Amino acid sequence: MSFNVGLSGIRAASSDLNITGNNIANAGTVGFKSSRAEFADVYGASLLGSGSNALGSGVLLGDVAQQFTQGNINFTENSLDLAINGNGFFVTSNQGALSYTRAGYFGTDREGFIANNFGERLQGFGVNAVTGQINQGVQTDLRVDTRSADPNATSIIDSTLNLNSTNTRPVIWQQGYDTAYNASIAGAVDPLNPTPAEIATAEAAGLAAGRDTFDPTNSATYNSSTSVNIFDSLGNPHTLTKYFVKTDGNSWDMFTLIDGRQVTNDPLTNNALPTDAAFNPQPVALTFNSVGQLTTPQPLSNISNWVPLDPTGLPTGADSPAAFDINLTGTTQFASSFAVTAVVQDGFTTGELAGLEIDDTGLLVARYTNGQTRVQGQVVLATFANQQGLTPLGKTAWAQSFASGEPVVGAPTTGTLGTIQSGALEQSNVDLSEQLINLIIAQRNYQANAKTIQTEDAVTQTIINLR
């Protein structure tokens, strides 16, 4: 009987050595979770029970328990390296067969799908092509769209600025004159005053031209100006310049030119240059109250007949006539220098893919060279009622089992799910110091059980040698 007890102990110690050795071997494996051998004693019993005198029959391996504790997170320079901080598993698909992993080394395959080293595609929520919103609950293979971002024509320009209230109306002096008079008093033979007297007067004056015609090439005809780039439907940039001319104490005129040309509703004068005889831009009147606030209703101006031209003066081929609004939200007139504090316009040119980012909620965001961003999907995580019940598949992956229960899939940070860290990998949770100690203990257990067999062999030999 002792032979069997010792043999069971050797088997158990051997299993412990294998499990501990596997932990040590995977101490550097990304996403690896250590295991622990759990043993149970064995007693012999009959159908009638063994009573209180039952003898032990050895030991058996009760379970290999997986330890799903958090591993250390190390940062990398690859935006598609992902780590989970908290609860959950990445979901991957191999031709429809789902598996679950904590190893987040991902990249893109030749078709643009986000996949791991084994070609298994990362799962997530897709994006509605029309609204650009995440399709919650619709799980799919995540894919990076490398196409260029379409341009967007400007539809509104909103600027916030301050017009200097101390500015005066631009006036040009065209000509001037001066006159001097000398007069002598005569007629007395014996003047009462022996000193001759003269009356001298002088007069100086000028002819003011008044307000000169606005000319964008002559800075004396306006007080301030500011420019912003706008875009047509093909993404071509154009320069819109606003010129401000003081007309009265709290009144200004705003002239708007695009690429130095006026925009009018008359085809004969539209897009005229300052050098053209037809150049006669019409201003928009701005009015401020006594505390410097703009009282003119918004939008101040609606450009509705713009025909985008290239530098040679030919149409660019973009949608025309184009239209957009001009606002001056928050604009003031205070006794300080002219200043532009904010400019917002909603147009942009075409853009090429410049990079990818994944935020802590799993949103896959594409960055483009035109400064725009676009959400292309959202990484999902899965959790289980009983993680210990997951079936190891190798390659740092697990499969659902009856014992684990059904997966609960959702967006990171929702419910009990953890957060995503982009540009990082979760390292193995193996504690090498602990495992080396366990290795020594397993070795001693093996040696001790071998000693049990050796002792039983000596006892048996003694019995055989009895005569």
Secondary structure, DSSP 8 states (H G I E B T S, - for coil): -HHHHHHHHHHHHHHHHHHHHHHHHTTT-TT---EEEEEEEEE---TT--GGG--EEEEEEEEEEE------EEE-S-TTBEEEESB-EEEEEETTEEEEES--B-EE-TTSBEE-TTS-EEEEEEE-TTT--EEEEEEEE-B---S-B--B---EEEEEEEEETT------EEEEEEEEEEEE----SS-SSSS--EEEEEEEEEEE--S----TT-GGG-SEEEEEEEE-TT--EEEEEEEEEEEETTEEEEEEEETTB---S-TTTTT--TTSTT-----EEEEB-TTSBB-S-S--EEEEEE--B-TTSSB-SS-SSEEEEEE-TT-EEESS--EEEEEEE--B--B-EEEEEE-TT-EEEEEETTS-EEEEEEE-EEE-S-GGG-EEEETTEEE--TTT---EEE-TTSTTB-EEEETEEE-----HHHHHHHHHHHHHHHHHHHHHHHHHHHHHHHHHT--
